[in-house]
């Protein structure tokens, strides 16, 4: 495991456009999910990044947990080069 705590994810762009689909589904295009409609600022940032977006998720990591250094496998069927960005979103210490 690459982390030392529990986490949850909501898909913003997934294979097939379902919020809870976390895997690549052959034959299903990558589509925005209904959750993306609730994240206009994130959508704005994503449109400024060049290239196609394949899988975009908001992930919640439990307080005090750490993501360990790791190398992700590619999720592409066509052998394209993929990049991953892990951007922390800090809300409030009271949450």
mmCIF file as gemmi writes it, N, C-alpha and C atoms, coordinates in Angstrom:
data_model
loop_
_atom_site.group_PDB
_atom_site.id
_atom_site.type_symbol
_atom_site.label_atom_id
_atom_site.label_alt_id
_atom_site.label_comp_id
_atom_site.label_asym_id
_atom_site.label_entity_id
_atom_site.label_seq_id
_atom_site.pdbx_PDB_ins_code
_atom_site.Cartn_x
_atom_site.Cartn_y
_atom_site.Cartn_z
_atom_site.occupancy
_atom_site.B_iso_or_equiv
_atom_site.pdbx_formal_charge
_atom_site.auth_seq_id
_atom_site.auth_asym_id
_atom_site.pdbx_PDB_model_num
ATOM 1 N N . UNK Axp A 1 ? 0.831 -1.186 0 1 0 ? 1 A 1
ATOM 2 C CA . UNK Axp A 1 ? 0 0 0 1 0 ? 1 A 1
ATOM 3 C C . UNK Axp A 1 ? 0.871 1.242 0 1 0 ? 1 A 1
ATOM 4 N N . UNK Axp A 2 ? 0.33 2.269 -0.657 1 0 ? 2 A 1
ATOM 5 C CA . UNK Axp A 2 ? 1.069 3.516 -0.774 1 0 ? 2 A 1
ATOM 6 C C . UNK Axp A 2 ? 0.627 4.566 0.231 1 0 ? 2 A 1
ATOM 7 N N . UNK Axp A 3 ? -0.236 4.181 1.145 1 0 ? 3 A 1
ATOM 8 C CA . UNK Axp A 3 ? -0.687 5.118 2.164 1 0 ? 3 A 1
ATOM 9 C C . UNK Axp A 3 ? -0.873 4.355 3.47 1 0 ? 3 A 1
ATOM 10 N N . UNK Axp A 4 ? -0.906 5.108 4.566 1 0 ? 4 A 1
ATOM 11 C CA . UNK Axp A 4 ? -1.007 4.443 5.865 1 0 ? 4 A 1
ATOM 12 C C . UNK Axp A 4 ? -2.335 4.718 6.563 1 0 ? 4 A 1
ATOM 13 N N . UNK Axp A 5 ? -3.36 5.006 5.788 1 0 ? 5 A 1
ATOM 14 C CA . UNK Axp A 5 ? -4.668 5.272 6.379 1 0 ? 5 A 1
ATOM 15 C C . UNK Axp A 5 ? -5.78 5.011 5.392 1 0 ? 5 A 1
ATOM 16 N N . UNK Axp A 6 ? -6.987 5.162 5.84 1 0 ? 6 A 1
ATOM 17 C CA . UNK Axp A 6 ? -8.132 4.957 4.971 1 0 ? 6 A 1
ATOM 18 C C . UNK Axp A 6 ? -8.354 6.135 4.04 1 0 ? 6 A 1
ATOM 19 N N . UNK Axp A 7 ? -8.934 5.861 2.883 1 0 ? 7 A 1
ATOM 20 C CA . UNK Axp A 7 ? -9.268 6.928 1.961 1 0 ? 7 A 1
ATOM 21 C C . UNK Axp A 7 ? -10.533 6.581 1.201 1 0 ? 7 A 1
ATOM 22 N N . UNK Axp A 8 ? -11.171 7.632 0.685 1 0 ? 8 A 1
ATOM 23 C CA . UNK Axp A 8 ? -12.373 7.511 -0.125 1 0 ? 8 A 1
ATOM 24 C C . UNK Axp A 8 ? -12.177 8.377 -1.359 1 0 ? 8 A 1
ATOM 25 N N . UNK Axp A 9 ? -12.878 8.041 -2.453 1 0 ? 9 A 1
ATOM 26 C CA . UNK Axp A 9 ? -12.735 8.813 -3.684 1 0 ? 9 A 1
ATOM 27 C C . UNK Axp A 9 ? -14.084 9.039 -4.344 1 0 ? 9 A 1
ATOM 28 N N . UNK Axp A 10 ? -14.192 10.184 -5.015 1 0 ? 10 A 1
ATOM 29 C CA . UNK Axp A 10 ? -15.343 10.508 -5.852 1 0 ? 10 A 1
ATOM 30 C C . UNK Axp A 10 ? -14.786 10.843 -7.228 1 0 ? 10 A 1
ATOM 31 N N . UNK Axp A 11 ? -15.286 10.167 -8.245 1 0 ? 11 A 1
ATOM 32 C CA . UNK Axp A 11 ? -14.809 10.409 -9.598 1 0 ? 11 A 1
ATOM 33 C C . UNK Axp A 11 ? -15.391 11.678 -10.195 1 0 ? 11 A 1
ATOM 34 N N . UNK Axp A 12 ? -14.531 12.488 -10.816 1 0 ? 12 A 1
ATOM 35 C CA . UNK Axp A 12 ? -14.966 13.673 -11.55 1 0 ? 12 A 1
ATOM 36 C C . UNK Axp A 12 ? -14.936 13.406 -13.052 1 0 ? 12 A 1
ATOM 37 N N . UNK Axp A 13 ? -13.971 12.61 -13.492 1 0 ? 13 A 1
ATOM 38 C CA . UNK Axp A 13 ? -13.919 12.081 -14.857 1 0 ? 13 A 1
ATOM 39 C C . UNK Axp A 13 ? -13.577 10.61 -14.712 1 0 ? 13 A 1
ATOM 40 N N . UNK Axp A 14 ? -14.431 9.756 -15.259 1 0 ? 14 A 1
ATOM 41 C CA . UNK Axp A 14 ? -14.214 8.311 -15.138 1 0 ? 14 A 1
ATOM 42 C C . UNK Axp A 14 ? -14.522 7.619 -16.458 1 0 ? 14 A 1
ATOM 43 N N . UNK Axp A 15 ? -14.116 6.392 -16.55 1 0 ? 15 A 1
ATOM 44 C CA . UNK Axp A 15 ? -14.426 5.55 -17.704 1 0 ? 15 A 1
ATOM 45 C C . UNK Axp A 15 ? -15.921 5.234 -17.661 1 0 ? 15 A 1
ATOM 46 N N . UNK Axp A 16 ? -16.686 5.857 -18.55 1 0 ? 16 A 1
ATOM 47 C CA . UNK Axp A 16 ? -18.127 5.669 -18.566 1 0 ? 16 A 1
ATOM 48 C C . UNK Axp A 16 ? -18.907 6.777 -17.889 1 0 ? 16 A 1
ATOM 49 N N . UNK Axp A 17 ? -18.231 7.641 -17.114 1 0 ? 17 A 1
ATOM 50 C CA . UNK Axp A 17 ? -18.899 8.784 -16.493 1 0 ? 17 A 1
ATOM 51 C C . UNK Axp A 17 ? -19.649 8.495 -15.206 1 0 ? 17 A 1
ATOM 52 N N . UNK Axp A 18 ? -19.381 7.35 -14.568 1 0 ? 18 A 1
ATOM 53 C CA . UNK Axp A 18 ? -20.029 7.023 -13.3 1 0 ? 18 A 1
ATOM 54 C C . UNK Axp A 18 ? -19.152 7.488 -12.14 1 0 ? 18 A 1
ATOM 55 N N . UNK Axp A 19 ? -19.749 8.163 -11.169 1 0 ? 19 A 1
ATOM 56 C CA . UNK Axp A 19 ? -19.014 8.715 -10.022 1 0 ? 19 A 1
ATOM 57 C C . UNK Axp A 19 ? -18.209 7.651 -9.281 1 0 ? 19 A 1
ATOM 58 N N . UNK Axp A 20 ? -18.739 6.436 -9.182 1 0 ? 20 A 1
ATOM 59 C CA . UNK Axp A 20 ? -18.118 5.402 -8.353 1 0 ? 20 A 1
ATOM 60 C C . UNK Axp A 20 ? -17.273 4.403 -9.136 1 0 ? 20 A 1
ATOM 61 N N . UNK Axp A 21 ? -17.091 4.613 -10.445 1 0 ? 21 A 1
ATOM 62 C CA . UNK Axp A 21 ? -16.238 3.73 -11.235 1 0 ? 21 A 1
ATOM 63 C C . UNK Axp A 21 ? -14.793 4.16 -11.055 1 0 ? 21 A 1
ATOM 64 N N . UNK Axp A 22 ? -13.956 3.25 -10.587 1 0 ? 22 A 1
ATOM 65 C CA . UNK Axp A 22 ? -12.563 3.59 -10.316 1 0 ? 22 A 1
ATOM 66 C C . UNK Axp A 22 ? -11.603 2.92 -11.294 1 0 ? 22 A 1
ATOM 67 N N . UNK Axp A 23 ? -12.081 2.047 -12.137 1 0 ? 23 A 1
ATOM 68 C CA . UNK Axp A 23 ? -11.217 1.285 -13.042 1 0 ? 23 A 1
ATOM 69 C C . UNK Axp A 23 ? -11.461 1.704 -14.486 1 0 ? 23 A 1
ATOM 70 N N . UNK Axp A 24 ? -10.486 1.431 -15.317 1 0 ? 24 A 1
ATOM 71 C CA . UNK Axp A 24 ? -10.608 1.624 -16.755 1 0 ? 24 A 1
ATOM 72 C C . UNK Axp A 24 ? -11.507 0.527 -17.307 1 0 ? 24 A 1
ATOM 73 N N . UNK Axp A 25 ? -12.543 0.901 -18.052 1 0 ? 25 A 1
ATOM 74 C CA . UNK Axp A 25 ? -13.452 -0.068 -18.652 1 0 ? 25 A 1
ATOM 75 C C . UNK Axp A 25 ? -13.25 -0.019 -20.159 1 0 ? 25 A 1
ATOM 76 N N . UNK Axp A 26 ? -12.682 -1.066 -20.762 1 0 ? 26 A 1
ATOM 77 C CA . UNK Axp A 26 ? -12.457 -1.068 -22.208 1 0 ? 26 A 1
ATOM 78 C C . UNK Axp A 26 ? -13.748 -0.758 -22.972 1 0 ? 26 A 1
ATOM 79 N N . UNK Axp A 27 ? -13.644 0.133 -23.952 1 0 ? 27 A 1
ATOM 80 C CA . UNK Axp A 27 ? -14.796 0.509 -24.759 1 0 ? 27 A 1
ATOM 81 C C . UNK Axp A 27 ? -15.629 1.637 -24.196 1 0 ? 27 A 1
ATOM 82 N N . UNK Axp A 28 ? -15.354 2.05 -22.968 1 0 ? 28 A 1
ATOM 83 C CA . UNK Axp A 28 ? -16.104 3.147 -22.345 1 0 ? 28 A 1
ATOM 84 C C . UNK Axp A 28 ? -15.243 4.413 -22.374 1 0 ? 28 A 1
ATOM 85 N N . UNK Axp A 29 ? -15.723 5.488 -22.998 1 0 ? 29 A 1
ATOM 86 C CA . UNK Axp A 29 ? -14.939 6.725 -23.044 1 0 ? 29 A 1
ATOM 87 C C . UNK Axp A 29 ? -14.865 7.385 -21.667 1 0 ? 29 A 1
ATOM 88 N N . UNK Axp A 30 ? -13.86 8.209 -21.487 1 0 ? 30 A 1
ATOM 89 C CA . UNK Axp A 30 ? -13.733 8.966 -20.243 1 0 ? 30 A 1
ATOM 90 C C . UNK Axp A 30 ? -14.661 10.174 -20.33 1 0 ? 30 A 1
ATOM 91 N N . UNK Axp A 31 ? -15.566 10.283 -19.369 1 0 ? 31 A 1
ATOM 92 C CA . UNK Axp A 31 ? -16.578 11.333 -19.359 1 0 ? 31 A 1
ATOM 93 C C . UNK Axp A 31 ? -16.635 12.008 -17.993 1 0 ? 31 A 1
ATOM 94 N N . UNK Axp A 32 ? -17.075 13.263 -18.006 1 0 ? 32 A 1
ATOM 95 C CA . UNK Axp A 32 ? -17.314 13.949 -16.737 1 0 ? 32 A 1
ATOM 96 C C . UNK Axp A 32 ? -18.483 13.284 -16.026 1 0 ? 32 A 1
ATOM 97 N N . UNK Axp A 33 ? -18.379 13.197 -14.727 1 0 ? 33 A 1
ATOM 98 C CA . UNK Axp A 33 ? -19.468 12.652 -13.913 1 0 ? 33 A 1
ATOM 99 C C . UNK Axp A 33 ? -20.34 13.813 -13.424 1 0 ? 33 A 1
ATOM 100 N N . UNK Axp A 34 ? -21.516 13.526 -12.888 1 0 ? 34 A 1
ATOM 101 C CA . UNK Axp A 34 ? -22.341 14.592 -12.307 1 0 ? 34 A 1
ATOM 102 C C . UNK Axp A 34 ? -21.615 15.364 -11.194 1 0 ? 34 A 1
ATOM 103 N N . UNK Axp A 35 ? -20.687 14.727 -10.503 1 0 ? 35 A 1
ATOM 104 C CA . UNK Axp A 35 ? -19.945 15.397 -9.426 1 0 ? 35 A 1
ATOM 105 C C . UNK Axp A 35 ? -19.099 16.549 -9.958 1 0 ? 35 A 1
ATOM 106 N N . UNK Axp A 36 ? -18.638 16.458 -11.21 1 0 ? 36 A 1
ATOM 107 C CA . UNK Axp A 36 ? -17.837 17.543 -11.787 1 0 ? 36 A 1
ATOM 108 C C . UNK Axp A 36 ? -18.653 18.831 -11.837 1 0 ? 36 A 1
ATOM 109 N N . UNK Axp A 37 ? -19.958 18.714 -12.042 1 0 ? 37 A 1
ATOM 110 C CA . UNK Axp A 37 ? -20.816 19.893 -12.076 1 0 ? 37 A 1
ATOM 111 C C . UNK Axp A 37 ? -20.852 20.649 -10.759 1 0 ? 37 A 1
ATOM 112 N N . UNK Axp A 38 ? -20.466 19.994 -9.678 1 0 ? 38 A 1
ATOM 113 C CA . UNK Axp A 38 ? -20.44 20.64 -8.365 1 0 ? 38 A 1
ATOM 114 C C . UNK Axp A 38 ? -19.058 21.201 -8.037 1 0 ? 38 A 1
ATOM 115 N N . UNK Axp A 39 ? -18.134 21.108 -8.994 1 0 ? 39 A 1
ATOM 116 C CA . UNK Axp A 39 ? -16.752 21.548 -8.767 1 0 ? 39 A 1
ATOM 117 C C . UNK Axp A 39 ? -16.308 22.495 -9.881 1 0 ? 39 A 1
ATOM 118 N N . UNK Axp A 40 ? -16.956 23.668 -10.044 1 0 ? 40 A 1
ATOM 119 C CA . UNK Axp A 40 ? -16.621 24.545 -11.165 1 0 ? 40 A 1
ATOM 120 C C . UNK Axp A 40 ? -15.174 25.042 -11.153 1 0 ? 40 A 1
ATOM 121 N N . UNK Axp A 41 ? -14.61 25.281 -9.979 1 0 ? 41 A 1
ATOM 122 C CA . UNK Axp A 41 ? -13.227 25.769 -9.931 1 0 ? 41 A 1
ATOM 123 C C . UNK Axp A 41 ? -12.25 24.69 -10.384 1 0 ? 41 A 1
ATOM 124 N N . UNK Axp A 42 ? -12.468 23.468 -9.951 1 0 ? 42 A 1
ATOM 125 C CA . UNK Axp A 42 ? -11.599 22.369 -10.383 1 0 ? 42 A 1
ATOM 126 C C . UNK Axp A 42 ? -11.728 22.171 -11.887 1 0 ? 42 A 1
ATOM 127 N N . UNK Axp A 43 ? -12.945 22.251 -12.411 1 0 ? 43 A 1
ATOM 128 C CA . UNK Axp A 43 ? -13.151 22.114 -13.855 1 0 ? 43 A 1
ATOM 129 C C . UNK Axp A 43 ? -12.409 23.218 -14.607 1 0 ? 43 A 1
ATOM 130 N N . UNK Axp A 44 ? -12.455 24.441 -14.088 1 0 ? 44 A 1
ATOM 131 C CA . UNK Axp A 44 ? -11.744 25.563 -14.703 1 0 ? 44 A 1
ATOM 132 C C . UNK Axp A 44 ? -10.238 25.295 -14.753 1 0 ? 44 A 1
ATOM 133 N N . UNK Axp A 45 ? -9.685 24.806 -13.662 1 0 ? 45 A 1
ATOM 134 C CA . UNK Axp A 45 ? -8.252 24.495 -13.626 1 0 ? 45 A 1
ATOM 135 C C . UNK Axp A 45 ? -7.92 23.395 -14.625 1 0 ? 45 A 1
ATOM 136 N N . UNK Axp A 46 ? -8.738 22.351 -14.678 1 0 ? 46 A 1
ATOM 137 C CA . UNK Axp A 46 ? -8.488 21.234 -15.59 1 0 ? 46 A 1
ATOM 138 C C . UNK Axp A 46 ? -8.52 21.667 -17.049 1 0 ? 46 A 1
ATOM 139 N N . UNK Axp A 47 ? -9.403 22.606 -17.395 1 0 ? 47 A 1
ATOM 140 C CA . UNK Axp A 47 ? -9.47 23.054 -18.791 1 0 ? 47 A 1
ATOM 141 C C . UNK Axp A 47 ? -8.215 23.816 -19.196 1 0 ? 47 A 1
ATOM 142 N N . UNK Axp A 48 ? -7.479 24.344 -18.232 1 0 ? 48 A 1
ATOM 143 C CA . UNK Axp A 48 ? -6.243 25.067 -18.531 1 0 ? 48 A 1
ATOM 144 C C . UNK Axp A 48 ? -5.044 24.141 -18.712 1 0 ? 48 A 1
ATOM 145 N N . UNK Axp A 49 ? -5.174 22.891 -18.294 1 0 ? 49 A 1
ATOM 146 C CA . UNK Axp A 49 ? -4.087 21.924 -18.469 1 0 ? 49 A 1
ATOM 147 C C . UNK Axp A 49 ? -4.193 21.304 -19.855 1 0 ? 49 A 1
ATOM 148 N N . UNK Axp A 50 ? -3.088 21.269 -20.615 1 0 ? 50 A 1
ATOM 149 C CA . UNK Axp A 50 ? -3.158 20.683 -21.955 1 0 ? 50 A 1
ATOM 150 C C . UNK Axp A 50 ? -3.356 19.166 -21.904 1 0 ? 50 A 1
ATOM 151 N N . UNK Axp A 51 ? -3.88 18.627 -22.983 1 0 ? 51 A 1
ATOM 152 C CA . UNK Axp A 51 ? -4.019 17.178 -23.1 1 0 ? 51 A 1
ATOM 153 C C . UNK Axp A 51 ? -5.376 16.676 -22.647 1 0 ? 51 A 1
ATOM 154 N N . UNK Axp A 52 ? -5.622 15.411 -22.945 1 0 ? 52 A 1
ATOM 155 C CA . UNK Axp A 52 ? -6.895 14.8 -22.563 1 0 ? 52 A 1
ATOM 156 C C . UNK Axp A 52 ? -6.859 14.409 -21.089 1 0 ? 52 A 1
ATOM 157 N N . UNK Axp A 53 ? -7.998 14.425 -20.487 1 0 ? 53 A 1
ATOM 158 C CA . UNK Axp A 53 ? -8.122 14.033 -19.082 1 0 ? 53 A 1
ATOM 159 C C . UNK Axp A 53 ? -8.77 12.66 -19.045 1 0 ? 53 A 1
ATOM 160 N N . UNK Axp A 54 ? -8.109 11.716 -18.412 1 0 ? 54 A 1
ATOM 161 C CA . UNK Axp A 54 ? -8.612 10.349 -18.419 1 0 ? 54 A 1
ATOM 162 C C . UNK Axp A 54 ? -9.303 9.968 -17.124 1 0 ? 54 A 1
ATOM 163 N N . UNK Axp A 55 ? -8.69 10.165 -16.007 1 0 ? 55 A 1
ATOM 164 C CA . UNK Axp A 55 ? -9.31 9.818 -14.727 1 0 ? 55 A 1
ATOM 165 C C . UNK Axp A 55 ? -8.966 10.909 -13.73 1 0 ? 55 A 1
ATOM 166 N N . UNK Axp A 56 ? -9.999 11.576 -13.265 1 0 ? 56 A 1
ATOM 167 C CA . UNK Axp A 56 ? -9.829 12.663 -12.305 1 0 ? 56 A 1
ATOM 168 C C . UNK Axp A 56 ? -10.709 12.336 -11.107 1 0 ? 56 A 1
ATOM 169 N N . UNK Axp A 57 ? -10.103 12.347 -9.93 1 0 ? 57 A 1
ATOM 170 C CA . UNK Axp A 57 ? -10.831 12.011 -8.708 1 0 ? 57 A 1
ATOM 171 C C . UNK Axp A 57 ? -10.504 12.999 -7.606 1 0 ? 57 A 1
ATOM 172 N N . UNK Axp A 58 ? -11.483 13.23 -6.747 1 0 ? 58 A 1
ATOM 173 C CA . UNK Axp A 58 ? -11.235 13.905 -5.475 1 0 ? 58 A 1
ATOM 174 C C . UNK Axp A 58 ? -11.116 12.804 -4.445 1 0 ? 58 A 1
ATOM 175 N N . UNK Axp A 59 ? -10.043 12.847 -3.686 1 0 ? 59 A 1
ATOM 176 C CA . UNK Axp A 59 ? -9.812 11.785 -2.717 1 0 ? 59 A 1
ATOM 177 C C . UNK Axp A 59 ? -9.678 12.375 -1.322 1 0 ? 59 A 1
ATOM 178 N N . UNK Axp A 60 ? -10.232 11.682 -0.377 1 0 ? 60 A 1
ATOM 179 C CA . UNK Axp A 60 ? -10.179 12.069 1.025 1 0 ? 60 A 1
ATOM 180 C C . UNK Axp A 60 ? -9.293 11.074 1.753 1 0 ? 60 A 1
ATOM 181 N N . UNK Axp A 61 ? -8.254 11.583 2.376 1 0 ? 61 A 1
ATOM 182 C CA . UNK Axp A 61 ? -7.354 10.759 3.174 1 0 ? 61 A 1
ATOM 183 C C . UNK Axp A 61 ? -7.588 11.118 4.634 1 0 ? 61 A 1
ATOM 184 N N . UNK Axp A 62 ? -7.722 10.121 5.479 1 0 ? 62 A 1
ATOM 185 C CA . UNK Axp A 62 ? -8.001 10.369 6.895 1 0 ? 62 A 1
ATOM 186 C C . UNK Axp A 62 ? -6.947 11.27 7.524 1 0 ? 62 A 1
ATOM 187 N N . UNK Axp A 63 ? -7.358 12.046 8.498 1 0 ? 63 A 1
ATOM 188 C CA . UNK Axp A 63 ? -6.475 12.958 9.205 1 0 ? 63 A 1
ATOM 189 C C . UNK Axp A 63 ? -5.26 12.222 9.763 1 0 ? 63 A 1
ATOM 190 N N . UNK Axp A 64 ? -4.077 12.798 9.542 1 0 ? 64 A 1
ATOM 191 C CA . UNK Axp A 64 ? -2.842 12.208 10.042 1 0 ? 64 A 1
ATOM 192 C C . UNK Axp A 64 ? -2.242 11.152 9.14 1 0 ? 64 A 1
ATOM 193 N N . UNK Axp A 65 ? -2.955 10.776 8.079 1 0 ? 65 A 1
ATOM 194 C CA . UNK Axp A 65 ? -2.441 9.756 7.162 1 0 ? 65 A 1
ATOM 195 C C . UNK Axp A 65 ? -1.443 10.372 6.188 1 0 ? 65 A 1
ATOM 196 N N . UNK Axp A 66 ? -0.613 9.537 5.614 1 0 ? 66 A 1
ATOM 197 C CA . UNK Axp A 66 ? 0.431 9.977 4.7 1 0 ? 66 A 1
ATOM 198 C C . UNK Axp A 66 ? 0.393 9.115 3.445 1 0 ? 66 A 1
ATOM 199 N N . UNK Axp A 67 ? 0.542 9.76 2.274 1 0 ? 67 A 1
ATOM 200 C CA . UNK Axp A 67 ? 0.721 9.01 1.032 1 0 ? 67 A 1
ATOM 201 C C . UNK Axp A 67 ? 2.219 8.809 0.867 1 0 ? 67 A 1
ATOM 202 N N . UNK Axp A 68 ? 2.641 7.578 0.765 1 0 ? 68 A 1
ATOM 203 C CA . UNK Axp A 68 ? 4.059 7.257 0.633 1 0 ? 68 A 1
ATOM 204 C C . UNK Axp A 68 ? 4.508 7.406 -0.815 1 0 ? 68 A 1
ATOM 205 N N . UNK Axp A 69 ? 5.799 7.628 -1.003 1 0 ? 69 A 1
ATOM 206 C CA . UNK Axp A 69 ? 6.347 7.729 -2.348 1 0 ? 69 A 1
ATOM 207 C C . UNK Axp A 69 ? 6.039 6.439 -3.084 1 0 ? 69 A 1
ATOM 208 N N . UNK Axp A 70 ? 5.582 6.59 -4.328 1 0 ? 70 A 1
ATOM 209 C CA . UNK Axp A 70 ? 5.275 5.416 -5.138 1 0 ? 70 A 1
ATOM 210 C C . UNK Axp A 70 ? 5.262 5.796 -6.614 1 0 ? 70 A 1
ATOM 211 N N . UNK Axp A 71 ? 5.221 4.815 -7.456 1 0 ? 71 A 1
ATOM 212 C CA . UNK Axp A 71 ? 5.118 5.014 -8.899 1 0 ? 71 A 1
ATOM 213 C C . UNK Axp A 71 ? 3.843 4.331 -9.366 1 0 ? 71 A 1
ATOM 214 N N . UNK Axp A 72 ? 2.969 5.101 -10.01 1 0 ? 72 A 1
ATOM 215 C CA . UNK Axp A 72 ? 1.705 4.55 -10.492 1 0 ? 72 A 1
ATOM 216 C C . UNK Axp A 72 ? 1.891 3.856 -11.834 1 0 ? 72 A 1
ATOM 217 N N . UNK Axp A 73 ? 1.076 2.826 -12.051 1 0 ? 73 A 1
ATOM 218 C CA . UNK Axp A 73 ? 1.024 2.196 -13.367 1 0 ? 73 A 1
ATOM 219 C C . UNK Axp A 73 ? 0.163 3.06 -14.268 1 0 ? 73 A 1
ATOM 220 N N . UNK Axp A 74 ? 0.394 2.975 -15.57 1 0 ? 74 A 1
ATOM 221 C CA . UNK Axp A 74 ? -0.415 3.747 -16.512 1 0 ? 74 A 1
ATOM 222 C C . UNK Axp A 74 ? -1.806 3.137 -16.636 1 0 ? 74 A 1
ATOM 223 N N . UNK Axp A 75 ? -2.783 3.97 -16.901 1 0 ? 75 A 1
ATOM 224 C CA . UNK Axp A 75 ? -4.162 3.518 -17.064 1 0 ? 75 A 1
ATOM 225 C C . UNK Axp A 75 ? -4.611 3.581 -18.523 1 0 ? 75 A 1
ATOM 226 N N . UNK Axp A 76 ? -3.693 3.711 -19.456 1 0 ? 76 A 1
ATOM 227 C CA . UNK Axp A 76 ? -4.097 3.897 -20.841 1 0 ? 76 A 1
ATOM 228 C C . UNK Axp A 76 ? -4.06 2.594 -21.619 1 0 ? 76 A 1
ATOM 229 N N . UNK Axp A 77 ? -5.032 2.443 -22.509 1 0 ? 77 A 1
ATOM 230 C CA . UNK Axp A 77 ? -5.056 1.275 -23.389 1 0 ? 77 A 1
ATOM 231 C C . UNK Axp A 77 ? -4.166 1.479 -24.605 1 0 ? 77 A 1
ATOM 232 N N . UNK Axp A 78 ? -3.964 2.741 -24.989 1 0 ? 78 A 1
ATOM 233 C CA . UNK Axp A 78 ? -3.222 3.033 -26.206 1 0 ? 78 A 1
ATOM 234 C C . UNK Axp A 78 ? -1.74 3.303 -25.963 1 0 ? 78 A 1
ATOM 235 N N . UNK Axp A 79 ? -1.267 3.091 -24.755 1 0 ? 79 A 1
ATOM 236 C CA . UNK Axp A 79 ? 0.15 3.271 -24.451 1 0 ? 79 A 1
ATOM 237 C C . UNK Axp A 79 ? 0.574 4.721 -24.327 1 0 ? 79 A 1
ATOM 238 N N . UNK Axp A 80 ? -0.377 5.629 -24.219 1 0 ? 80 A 1
ATOM 239 C CA . UNK Axp A 80 ? -0.051 7.05 -24.107 1 0 ? 80 A 1
ATOM 240 C C . UNK Axp A 80 ? 0.677 7.322 -22.795 1 0 ? 80 A 1
ATOM 241 N N . UNK Axp A 81 ? 1.447 8.377 -22.797 1 0 ? 81 A 1
ATOM 242 C CA . UNK Axp A 81 ? 2.131 8.792 -21.576 1 0 ? 81 A 1
ATOM 243 C C . UNK Axp A 81 ? 1.107 9.496 -20.69 1 0 ? 81 A 1
ATOM 244 N N . UNK Axp A 82 ? 1.099 9.155 -19.426 1 0 ? 82 A 1
ATOM 245 C CA . UNK Axp A 82 ? 0.155 9.806 -18.514 1 0 ? 82 A 1
ATOM 246 C C . UNK Axp A 82 ? 0.91 10.492 -17.391 1 0 ? 82 A 1
ATOM 247 N N . UNK Axp A 83 ? 0.299 11.529 -16.858 1 0 ? 83 A 1
ATOM 248 C CA . UNK Axp A 83 ? 0.862 12.259 -15.726 1 0 ? 83 A 1
ATOM 249 C C . UNK Axp A 83 ? -0.151 12.249 -14.604 1 0 ? 83 A 1
ATOM 250 N N . UNK Axp A 84 ? 0.344 12.183 -13.399 1 0 ? 84 A 1
ATOM 251 C CA . UNK Axp A 84 ? -0.529 12.228 -12.225 1 0 ? 84 A 1
ATOM 252 C C . UNK Axp A 84 ? -0.135 13.432 -11.379 1 0 ? 84 A 1
ATOM 253 N N . UNK Axp A 85 ? -1.143 14.093 -10.883 1 0 ? 85 A 1
ATOM 254 C CA . UNK Axp A 85 ? -0.928 15.221 -9.993 1 0 ? 85 A 1
ATOM 255 C C . UNK Axp A 85 ? -1.638 14.921 -8.684 1 0 ? 85 A 1
ATOM 256 N N . UNK Axp A 86 ? -0.938 15.035 -7.599 1 0 ? 86 A 1
ATOM 257 C CA . UNK Axp A 86 ? -1.529 14.9 -6.267 1 0 ? 86 A 1
ATOM 258 C C . UNK Axp A 86 ? -1.484 16.297 -5.657 1 0 ? 86 A 1
ATOM 259 N N . UNK Axp A 87 ? -2.633 16.939 -5.591 1 0 ? 87 A 1
ATOM 260 C CA . UNK Axp A 87 ? -2.707 18.312 -5.108 1 0 ? 87 A 1
ATOM 261 C C . UNK Axp A 87 ? -3.509 18.327 -3.81 1 0 ? 87 A 1
ATOM 262 N N . UNK Axp A 88 ? -2.876 18.669 -2.697 1 0 ? 88 A 1
ATOM 263 C CA . UNK Axp A 88 ? -3.625 18.696 -1.434 1 0 ? 88 A 1
ATOM 264 C C . UNK Axp A 88 ? -4.609 19.863 -1.406 1 0 ? 88 A 1
ATOM 265 N N . UNK Axp A 89 ? -5.789 19.589 -0.92 1 0 ? 89 A 1
ATOM 266 C CA . UNK Axp A 89 ? -6.799 20.623 -0.702 1 0 ? 89 A 1
ATOM 267 C C . UNK Axp A 89 ? -6.969 20.73 0.808 1 0 ? 89 A 1
ATOM 268 N N . UNK Axp A 90 ? -6.577 21.86 1.343 1 0 ? 90 A 1
ATOM 269 C CA . UNK Axp A 90 ? -6.636 22.065 2.787 1 0 ? 90 A 1
ATOM 270 C C . UNK Axp A 90 ? -7.863 22.913 3.089 1 0 ? 90 A 1
ATOM 271 N N . UNK Axp A 91 ? -8.733 22.412 3.945 1 0 ? 91 A 1
ATOM 272 C CA . UNK Axp A 91 ? -9.963 23.135 4.258 1 0 ? 91 A 1
ATOM 273 C C . UNK Axp A 91 ? -9.836 23.826 5.608 1 0 ? 91 A 1
ATOM 274 N N . UNK Axp A 92 ? -10.021 23.12 6.68 1 0 ? 92 A 1
ATOM 275 C CA . UNK Axp A 92 ? -9.991 23.698 8.018 1 0 ? 92 A 1
ATOM 276 C C . UNK Axp A 92 ? -9.562 22.631 9.013 1 0 ? 92 A 1
ATOM 277 N N . UNK Axp A 93 ? -8.827 23.025 10.003 1 0 ? 93 A 1
ATOM 278 C CA . UNK Axp A 93 ? -8.409 22.063 11.027 1 0 ? 93 A 1
ATOM 279 C C . UNK Axp A 93 ? -9.596 21.615 11.881 1 0 ? 93 A 1
ATOM 280 N N . UNK Axp A 94 ? -10.721 22.308 11.785 1 0 ? 94 A 1
ATOM 281 C CA . UNK Axp A 94 ? -11.913 21.958 12.558 1 0 ? 94 A 1
ATOM 282 C C . UNK Axp A 94 ? -12.75 20.874 11.888 1 0 ? 94 A 1
ATOM 283 N N . UNK Axp A 95 ? -12.426 20.547 10.647 1 0 ? 95 A 1
ATOM 284 C CA . UNK Axp A 95 ? -13.206 19.527 9.917 1 0 ? 95 A 1
ATOM 285 C C . UNK Axp A 95 ? -12.644 18.158 10.188 1 0 ? 95 A 1
